[in-house]
Amino acid sequence: MKRTRAIAVTGFLIALSVILTRFASFRVAIGGIEGIRVGIGSLPNIMAGILLSPWYGLIAGAFSDILGFVMSPMGSYMPHFTLTSALFGAIPGIVFRALNRGRKPQEPSLVHLGISVACAVIVVSWGLTPYFLNSLFGLDYRVIMPVRIVEGIITIAAYPAVLKGIYSPVARLALNTQAT
């Protein structure tokens, strides 16, 4: 029953991610190509990774990118960005589990959430995504990195607070617990 509930919650988080990413975000074009998307679309994928497991975060990230592309394509499909979306869901879950090794906190630490999100931003938003934008589309790092750095700092500052605020209600729904 727990697995069924986790799959259902993951489906909900995928749908939420698609809506927030494709229809409730701000896009910044660089050289005629979407260089950065500002919004909270990756938040549900991070929640899946932290709350359920890194595997669920990986699946939520990958499926939300694929489903989002099918519903609202922007250019041709690039599996590179499905990978980045999947990793943005999995990395926070991996780091969060490592920081909380052997214990499941009722109320997660803001510091642990911050470190988890920061690791994903550093690896994906400041590492892989700019690399793919450069190698696939020839976008210059000097052009794309300043905006990505500012967006990443805002993400690192804001996401942990939002995650901490919604952790307990989502945990009650996803895990059928009485977390407070």
C-alpha positions in Angstrom: 0.0 0.0 0.0 2.9 2.4 0.7 4.3 1.9 -2.7 0.9 2.5 -4.4 0.6 5.7 -2.4 4.1 6.8 -3.3 3.4 6.2 -7.0 0.2 8.2 -6.8 1.8 11.1 -5.0 4.7 11.0 -7.5 2.1 11.3 -10.3 0.5 14.3 -8.6 4.0 15.9 -8.2 4.8 15.2 -11.9 1.5 16.9 -12.9 2.3 19.9 -10.6 5.8 20.2 -12.0 4.5 20.2 -15.6 2.0 22.9 -14.8 4.5 25.1 -12.9 7.3 24.6 -15.4 5.5 25.0 -18.7 2.7 27.4 -17.8 3.8 29.3 -14.7 7.4 30.2 -15.3 9.3 33.1 -16.9 11.6 32.3 -19.8 14.7 34.2 -20.7 15.8 33.9 -24.3 19.5 34.1 -25.0 20.5 34.2 -28.7 17.0 33.1 -29.8 17.1 30.0 -27.5 15.6 29.6 -24.1 18.7 30.1 -22.0 17.0 30.0 -18.6 13.6 29.3 -17.2 12.8 31.1 -13.9 10.1 29.5 -11.8 9.3 26.8 -9.2 8.7 23.9 -11.6 11.5 21.7 -10.2 10.2 22.1 -6.6 7.7 19.1 -6.9 10.5 16.9 -8.3 12.8 17.9 -5.4 10.0 17.1 -3.0 9.6 13.6 -4.5 13.3 13.0 -4.1 13.6 14.2 -0.6 10.3 12.8 0.8 9.9 9.5 -1.1 13.4 8.6 -2.4 15.9 9.7 -4.9 14.5 7.2 -7.4 11.1 8.8 -7.2 12.7 12.2 -7.6 14.6 10.9 -10.7 11.4 9.5 -12.1 9.4 12.6 -11.4 12.0 14.8 -13.0 12.3 12.7 -16.1 8.6 12.2 -16.6 7.7 15.8 -15.9 10.2 16.9 -18.7 8.9 14.3 -21.2 5.2 15.0 -20.4 5.8 18.8 -20.5 7.5 18.5 -23.9 4.6 16.5 -25.3 2.0 19.0 -23.9 4.0 22.1 -24.8 6.9 21.5 -27.1 9.5 24.2 -27.5 11.7 23.2 -30.4 12.9 19.6 -30.8 13.1 17.1 -28.0 16.5 17.1 -26.3 17.1 14.1 -23.9 20.0 16.1 -22.4 17.4 18.2 -20.6 15.4 15.2 -19.5 18.6 14.1 -17.8 19.1 17.4 -16.1 15.5 17.4 -14.9 15.8 13.9 -13.6 19.0 14.8 -11.7 17.4 17.9 -10.3 14.9 15.6 -8.7 17.4 12.9 -7.6 20.4 14.8 -6.3 18.6 16.6 -3.4 17.1 13.3 -2.3 20.6 11.6 -2.4 22.2 14.4 -0.4 19.3 14.7 2.0 19.4 11.0 2.8 23.2 11.2 3.2 22.9 14.1 5.7 20.1 12.3 7.6 21.7 8.9 7.5 19.9 6.4 9.6 17.1 8.7 10.8 13.9 10.1 9.3 13.4 13.6 10.7 9.8 14.6 11.4 10.6 18.1 10.6 13.6 18.4 8.2 16.5 20.8 9.0 16.5 24.0 7.0 20.3 23.6 6.7 20.0 20.0 5.3 17.4 21.2 2.9 19.6 24.1 1.8 22.6 21.9 1.3 20.5 19.4 -0.7 19.1 22.1 -3.0 22.5 23.8 -3.3 24.1 20.5 -4.5 21.5 20.2 -7.3 21.9 23.8 -8.3 25.7 23.5 -8.5 25.7 20.2 -10.4 22.8 20.8 -12.7 22.0 24.5 -13.0 25.6 25.7 -12.9 27.2 22.6 -14.4 25.3 20.3 -16.8 22.7 22.7 -18.2 25.2 25.4 -19.3 27.4 22.7 -20.7 24.5 21.4 -22.8 23.4 24.9 -23.9 27.0 25.6 -25.0 27.7 22.3 -26.7 24.3 21.9 -28.4 23.5 25.6 -29.3 26.9 27.3 -29.0 25.7 29.7 -26.3 28.6 31.5 -24.7 29.2 30.7 -21.0 29.9 34.4 -20.4 26.4 35.2 -21.5 24.4 32.4 -19.8 26.2 32.1 -16.5 25.5 35.4 -14.8 21.8 34.9 -15.1 22.1 31.3 -14.0 24.2 32.2 -11.0 21.6 34.8 -9.8 18.7 32.4 -10.4 20.6 29.7 -8.6 21.3 31.9 -5.5 17.6 32.8 -5.3 16.7 29.1 -5.7 19.2 28.1 -2.9 17.7 30.7 -0.7 14.0 30.2 -1.4 13.5 26.5 -2.1 14.5 25.2 1.4 12.1 27.5 3.1 9.3 26.5 0.8 10.2 22.8 1.2 10.3 23.1 5.0 6.8 24.8 4.9 5.2 22.1 2.8 7.1 19.1 4.1 4.6 18.1 6.8 1.4 18.3 4.8 2.9 16.4 1.8 4.5 13.8 4.2 1.0 13.2 5.7 -0.4 12.7 2.2 2.5 10.7 0.8 3.4 8.5 3.8 0.1 8.4 5.6 1.8 9.6 8.8 0.9 12.1 11.4 4.0 14.2 10.8 3.7 17.7 12.2 
